[in-house]
């Protein structure tokens, strides 16, 4: 999935992903890794707490999406059928929020 990162993309990740290899990879792709710095790291990197907090919205959406049994257990093995089921569940979540 990381191979598809486009130029100017912001990569949001946990402290567990704070590695030199990942940061070097994102720099090569001309993207920005917004990852909190581990406490034992000596160097510092630019980090935006506000952007990192936006990650919570995505995590809450996936939590709601996993409440659909067919999505959570991946009944559909065909990728196109699974994507259609995810889209239907996302539409239902969106309609409920109106």
NUTOR-897304 format. One line per field, with one value per residue: residue number from 1; residue in one letter; x, y, z of N, C-alpha, C, O, CB in turn. Coordinates in nm, 3 decimals, decimal comma, padded with zeros to 5 digits. Each point is the difference from the previous one (the first is absolute). Glycine has a CB too. Layout:
num	[NUM;...]
residuo	[A;...]
nx	[X;...]
ny	[Y;...]
nz	[Z;...]
cax	[X;...]
cay	[Y;...]
caz	[Z;...]
cx	[X;...]
cy	[Y;...]
cz	[Z;...]
ox	[X;...]
oy	[Y;...]
oz	[Z;...]
cbx	[X;...]
cby	[Y;...]
cbz	[Z;...]
% end
This chain:
num	[1;2;3;4;5;6;7;8;9;10;11;12;13;14;15;16;17;18;19;20;21;22;23;24;25;26;27;28;29;30;31;32;33;34;35;36;37;38;39;40;41;42;43;44;45;46;47;48;49;50;51;52;53;54;55;56;57;58;59;60;61;62;63;64;65;66;67;68;69;70;71;72;73;74;75;76;77;78;79;80;81;82;83;84;85;86;87;88;89;90;91;92;93;94;95;96;97;98]
residuo	[X;X;X;X;X;X;X;X;X;X;X;X;X;X;X;X;X;X;X;X;X;X;X;X;X;X;X;X;X;X;X;X;X;X;X;X;X;X;X;X;X;X;X;X;X;X;X;X;X;X;X;X;X;X;X;X;X;X;X;X;X;X;X;X;X;X;X;X;X;X;X;X;X;X;X;X;X;X;X;X;X;X;X;X;X;X;X;X;X;X;X;X;X;X;X;X;X;X]
nx	[00,082;00,295;-00,051;-00,226;00,221;-00,143;00,267;-00,098;-00,021;-00,027;00,156;-00,257;00,242;-00,094;00,243;-00,014;00,117;00,274;00,155;00,222;-00,210;-00,224;00,190;00,112;-00,294;-00,078;00,268;-00,070;-00,290;00,135;-00,139;00,031;00,098;-00,268;00,231;-00,089;00,320;-00,028;-00,007;00,253;-00,011;00,301;-00,207;-00,205;-00,153;-00,122;-00,187;-00,259;-00,055;-00,179;00,079;-00,046;-00,309;-00,054;00,067;-00,290;-00,134;00,130;-00,089;-00,310;-00,002;00,107;-00,224;-00,229;00,130;-00,022;-00,339;00,013;-00,004;00,111;00,247;00,091;00,034;00,127;-00,347;00,184;00,249;-00,090;00,250;-00,298;-00,138;00,184;-00,078;-00,310;00,036;00,147;-00,240;-00,219;00,155;00,033;-00,313;-00,058;00,194;-00,147;-00,290;00,086;00,099;-00,307]
ny	[-00,118;00,120;-00,037;00,246;00,232;00,194;00,143;00,064;-00,289;00,159;-00,310;00,055;-00,201;-00,026;00,149;-00,258;00,203;00,126;-00,177;00,219;-00,160;00,219;00,246;-00,125;-00,040;00,301;00,105;-00,172;00,138;00,326;-00,141;00,199;-00,295;00,189;-00,230;00,152;00,038;-00,321;00,166;-00,094;00,271;00,120;00,117;00,208;-00,121;00,292;-00,120;00,164;-00,085;00,074;-00,259;-00,184;00,085;-00,109;-00,302;00,042;-00,010;-00,280;-00,131;00,069;-00,136;-00,272;00,003;00,009;-00,235;-00,206;00,046;-00,185;-00,313;00,076;00,163;-00,218;-00,238;00,167;-00,126;00,097;-00,243;00,248;00,223;00,038;-00,101;00,184;00,262;-00,057;-00,018;00,283;00,143;-00,109;00,103;00,295;00,030;-00,078;00,222;00,223;-00,065;00,019;00,307;00,106]
nz	[00,000;-00,057;-00,325;00,039;00,147;-00,241;00,030;00,320;00,192;00,281;00,023;00,235;00,136;00,292;00,088;-00,198;-00,232;00,188;-00,287;-00,057;-00,181;00,027;-00,056;-00,272;-00,116;00,033;-00,146;-00,258;-00,016;00,010;00,313;00,227;00,151;00,144;00,182;00,298;-00,036;00,096;00,272;-00,193;-00,225;00,090;-00,219;00,104;-00,253;-00,032;00,251;-00,144;00,343;-00,258;-00,154;00,257;00,023;-00,306;00,127;00,142;-00,292;-00,052;00,274;-00,041;-00,291;00,117;00,233;-00,218;-00,168;00,245;00,021;-00,283;00,161;-00,281;00,123;00,205;-00,211;-00,271;-00,049;-00,235;-00,025;-00,202;00,102;-00,107;00,267;00,181;-00,158;00,041;00,316;00,017;-00,150;00,200;00,253;-00,115;-00,044;00,301;00,118;-00,169;00,104;00,308;-00,055;-00,104]
cax	[-00,082;00,087;00,055;-00,091;00,001;00,024;00,078;-00,075;-00,089;00,037;-00,012;-00,028;00,027;00,031;00,141;00,062;00,050;00,105;00,126;00,075;-00,032;-00,129;00,018;00,078;-00,088;-00,094;00,076;00,025;-00,127;-00,033;-00,115;00,035;-00,036;-00,039;00,005;00,059;00,136;00,017;00,070;00,143;00,063;00,081;-00,029;-00,139;-00,059;-00,121;-00,119;-00,116;-00,100;-00,135;-00,020;-00,002;-00,131;-00,098;00,006;-00,107;-00,121;00,013;-00,008;-00,139;-00,075;00,026;-00,067;-00,141;-00,008;00,016;-00,122;-00,071;00,057;00,056;00,125;00,098;00,045;00,034;-00,070;00,027;00,142;00,028;00,030;-00,102;-00,119;00,032;00,001;-00,140;-00,058;00,057;-00,064;-00,137;00,006;00,040;-00,117;-00,096;00,054;-00,014;-00,143;-00,036;00,055;-00,072]
cay	[00,118;00,117;00,026;00,087;00,136;00,103;00,117;00,094;-00,073;-00,002;-00,134;00,004;-00,130;-00,004;00,002;-00,128;00,010;00,101;-00,063;00,075;-00,054;00,055;00,143;00,012;-00,038;00,110;00,111;-00,035;00,018;00,141;00,006;00,043;-00,096;00,065;-00,109;00,046;-00,049;-00,088;00,068;-00,031;00,052;00,118;00,106;00,045;00,018;00,082;-00,074;00,086;-00,068;00,021;-00,095;-00,133;-00,019;-00,026;-00,143;-00,057;-00,009;-00,118;-00,118;-00,016;-00,048;-00,143;-00,068;-00,010;-00,089;-00,137;-00,044;-00,077;-00,134;-00,045;00,073;-00,039;-00,137;-00,009;-00,112;00,004;-00,017;00,074;00,139;00,095;-00,015;00,055;00,146;00,043;-00,009;00,110;00,123;00,001;00,025;00,140;00,082;-00,013;00,077;00,142;00,036;00,004;00,119;00,121]
caz	[00,000;00,005;-00,134;-00,074;00,057;-00,101;00,041;00,083;00,091;00,142;00,057;00,143;00,061;00,142;00,038;-00,035;-00,137;-00,004;-00,039;-00,101;-00,133;-00,044;-00,025;-00,123;-00,109;-00,026;-00,059;-00,140;-00,072;00,021;00,089;00,136;00,103;00,124;00,097;00,126;00,022;00,116;00,111;00,003;-00,121;00,028;-00,097;-00,002;-00,132;00,007;00,040;00,025;00,084;-00,054;-00,111;00,059;00,063;-00,105;-00,020;00,082;-00,083;-00,086;00,085;00,042;-00,116;-00,016;00,109;-00,039;-00,115;00,047;00,065;-00,100;00,012;-00,127;-00,023;00,101;-00,021;-00,142;-00,064;-00,145;-00,029;-00,123;00,038;-00,049;00,085;00,131;-00,013;-00,011;00,134;00,079;-00,046;00,051;00,144;00,018;-00,033;00,110;00,112;-00,034;00,007;00,143;00,066;-00,043]
cx	[00,087;00,057;-00,087;-00,004;00,037;00,082;-00,089;-00,095;00,053;-00,026;-00,018;00,020;00,029;00,151;00,072;00,062;00,109;00,134;00,068;-00,036;-00,132;00,012;00,080;-00,086;-00,097;00,073;00,030;-00,125;-00,050;-00,133;00,049;-00,049;-00,028;-00,016;00,059;00,136;00,003;00,082;00,150;00,075;00,074;-00,027;-00,145;-00,043;-00,121;-00,122;-00,111;-00,102;-00,142;-00,030;-00,010;-00,135;-00,108;-00,006;-00,111;-00,129;00,002;-00,014;-00,143;-00,086;00,022;-00,065;-00,149;-00,018;00,010;-00,121;-00,089;00,067;00,066;00,131;00,108;00,056;00,040;-00,060;00,031;00,149;00,041;00,022;-00,107;-00,128;00,024;00,000;-00,143;-00,068;00,052;-00,066;-00,144;-00,004;00,038;-00,116;-00,103;00,045;-00,020;-00,145;-00,047;00,048;-00,073;-00,108]
cy	[00,126;00,035;00,099;00,143;00,101;00,115;00,093;-00,066;00,010;-00,141;00,014;-00,138;00,016;00,008;-00,128;00,005;00,106;-00,068;00,086;-00,047;00,058;00,149;00,024;-00,031;00,114;00,121;-00,026;00,020;00,144;00,016;00,042;-00,105;00,075;-00,109;00,056;-00,066;-00,089;00,071;-00,027;00,050;00,129;00,114;00,043;00,023;00,089;-00,088;00,098;-00,077;00,015;-00,099;-00,142;-00,030;-00,031;-00,150;-00,072;-00,015;-00,126;-00,127;-00,024;-00,050;-00,150;-00,081;-00,018;-00,097;-00,146;-00,052;-00,078;-00,137;-00,049;00,067;-00,050;-00,140;-00,027;-00,124;-00,005;-00,009;00,074;00,148;00,100;-00,009;00,059;00,152;00,055;-00,005;00,112;00,132;00,010;00,030;00,145;00,094;-00,006;00,078;00,149;00,043;00,007;00,128;00,128;00,041]
cz	[00,000;-00,138;-00,078;00,054;-00,109;00,060;00,082;00,099;00,144;00,052;00,150;00,058;00,148;00,024;-00,040;-00,139;-00,015;-00,026;-00,105;-00,141;-00,053;-00,030;-00,128;-00,122;-00,035;-00,059;-00,147;-00,086;00,007;00,076;00,139;00,099;00,129;00,106;00,129;00,023;00,123;00,107;00,001;-00,124;00,031;-00,097;00,011;-00,145;00,013;00,029;00,031;00,085;-00,054;-00,112;00,055;00,065;-00,103;-00,033;00,075;-00,081;-00,086;00,084;00,048;-00,115;-00,020;00,111;-00,032;-00,115;00,044;00,077;-00,097;-00,009;-00,128;-00,033;00,095;-00,025;-00,144;-00,064;-00,149;-00,024;-00,128;00,036;-00,046;00,082;00,138;-00,003;-00,011;00,137;00,090;-00,040;00,049;00,150;00,028;-00,030;00,112;00,123;-00,025;00,012;00,145;00,067;-00,038;00,093]
ox	[-00,037;00,037;00,048;-00,082;00,100;00,016;-00,113;-00,073;00,121;-00,112;00,087;-00,055;00,026;00,080;00,121;00,091;00,036;00,078;-00,065;-00,007;-00,009;-00,058;-00,030;00,010;-00,019;-00,057;-00,005;00,009;-00,108;-00,084;00,120;-00,119;00,092;-00,110;00,105;00,022;-00,056;00,082;00,077;00,119;-00,052;00,011;-00,084;00,082;-00,059;-00,016;00,022;-00,062;-00,081;-00,107;-00,081;-00,048;-00,099;-00,099;-00,046;-00,073;-00,101;-00,067;-00,044;-00,092;-00,096;-00,043;-00,057;-00,099;-00,066;-00,006;-00,092;00,117;00,106;00,085;00,113;00,118;00,049;00,071;00,023;00,076;00,117;-00,087;-00,028;-00,062;-00,088;-00,051;-00,030;-00,076;-00,077;-00,031;-00,045;-00,084;-00,055;-00,020;-00,062;-00,081;-00,038;-00,029;-00,079;-00,062;00,021;-00,069]
oy	[00,102;00,115;00,062;00,080;-00,017;00,011;00,029;00,070;00,006;-00,050;00,054;-00,098;00,110;-00,005;00,002;-00,078;00,035;-00,025;00,074;00,082;00,036;00,048;00,092;00,068;00,032;00,071;00,092;00,039;00,031;00,083;00,013;-00,034;00,048;-00,048;00,065;-00,115;00,034;00,087;00,079;-00,026;00,086;00,117;-00,072;00,030;00,010;-00,108;00,097;-00,094;-00,093;-00,061;-00,079;-00,113;-00,065;-00,048;-00,107;-00,097;-00,068;-00,095;-00,115;-00,079;-00,074;-00,113;-00,106;-00,073;-00,087;-00,118;-00,070;-00,010;-00,061;-00,058;-00,025;-00,025;-00,109;-00,090;-00,108;00,089;00,031;00,060;00,097;00,103;00,063;00,065;00,104;00,091;00,056;00,082;00,107;00,077;00,062;00,099;00,102;00,064;00,075;00,108;00,088;00,046;00,104;00,100]
oz	[-00,058;-00,023;-00,095;-00,044;-00,071;00,122;-00,039;00,070;00,023;-00,009;00,069;-00,052;00,049;-00,093;-00,024;-00,029;-00,113;00,092;-00,074;-00,092;-00,117;-00,098;-00,076;-00,103;-00,117;-00,083;-00,081;-00,116;-00,051;-00,033;00,022;00,000;00,066;00,027;-00,004;-00,038;00,104;-00,031;00,055;-00,014;00,072;00,038;00,056;-00,087;00,108;-00,058;00,072;-00,049;00,013;-00,003;-00,048;-00,005;00,033;-00,056;-00,040;00,020;-00,014;-00,043;00,007;00,022;-00,022;-00,022;00,024;-00,006;-00,059;00,031;00,042;-00,037;00,004;-00,067;-00,040;00,024;-00,032;-00,046;-00,055;00,040;-00,019;00,063;00,071;00,029;00,058;00,091;00,057;00,034;00,078;00,086;00,041;00,046;00,091;00,070;00,034;00,066;00,091;00,052;00,035;00,096;00,062;-00,024]
cbx	[-00,144;00,020;00,051;-00,053;-00,038;-00,232;00,261;00,093;-00,187;00,059;00,056;-00,109;00,063;-00,288;-00,179;-00,256;-00,259;-00,207;-00,026;00,194;00,132;-00,061;00,019;00,199;00,037;-00,089;00,106;00,165;00,051;00,209;-00,245;00,109;00,049;-00,008;-00,080;-00,252;00,152;-00,097;-00,287;-00,175;-00,127;00,162;00,260;-00,057;00,142;00,117;00,118;00,100;00,228;00,122;00,207;00,295;00,169;00,137;00,292;00,178;00,085;00,216;00,280;00,123;00,114;00,258;00,224;00,063;00,168;00,249;00,105;-00,186;-00,279;-00,315;-00,241;-00,236;-00,197;00,141;-00,205;-00,283;-00,124;-00,052;00,269;00,160;00,025;00,187;00,254;00,067;00,057;00,250;00,192;00,020;00,117;00,257;00,101;00,016;00,210;00,226;00,040;00,072;00,199;00,117]
cby	[-00,229;-00,174;-00,292;-00,281;-00,073;-00,072;-00,047;00,088;-00,164;00,298;-00,156;00,288;-00,197;-00,131;00,147;-00,038;-00,110;00,173;-00,304;-00,051;-00,247;-00,222;-00,049;-00,131;-00,272;-00,151;-00,045;-00,204;-00,269;-00,026;-00,192;00,279;-00,229;00,241;-00,242;00,150;00,172;-00,292;-00,095;-00,173;-00,192;-00,267;-00,019;00,077;-00,236;00,275;-00,287;00,218;00,132;00,304;00,231;00,128;00,219;00,279;00,125;00,200;00,319;00,223;00,153;00,260;00,301;00,167;00,201;00,307;00,265;00,160;00,267;00,220;00,012;00,017;00,228;00,171;00,039;00,213;00,125;00,049;-00,253;-00,224;-00,156;-00,122;-00,270;-00,269;-00,117;-00,176;-00,305;-00,205;-00,110;-00,241;-00,303;-00,159;-00,142;-00,291;-00,255;-00,124;-00,198;-00,297;-00,217;-00,161]
cbz	[00,179;00,259;00,095;-00,008;00,300;-00,239;-00,167;-00,255;-00,210;00,040;-00,252;00,021;-00,268;00,133;00,213;00,176;00,034;00,067;00,126;00,256;00,176;00,235;00,324;00,229;00,187;00,271;00,305;00,191;00,102;-00,179;-00,157;-00,067;-00,174;-00,150;-00,179;00,133;-00,212;-00,118;00,077;00,150;-00,215;00,056;-00,211;00,317;-00,185;-00,103;00,018;-00,169;00,184;00,065;-00,110;00,043;00,150;-00,037;00,008;00,184;00,011;-00,115;00,065;00,146;-00,086;-00,091;00,140;00,082;-00,085;-00,021;00,112;-00,093;00,165;-00,011;-00,038;00,140;00,217;00,093;00,225;-00,080;00,134;-00,203;-00,081;-00,259;-00,185;-00,039;-00,170;-00,271;-00,106;-00,065;-00,243;-00,224;-00,052;-00,131;-00,279;-00,153;-00,045;-00,206;-00,259;-00,089;-00,060;-00,204]
% end
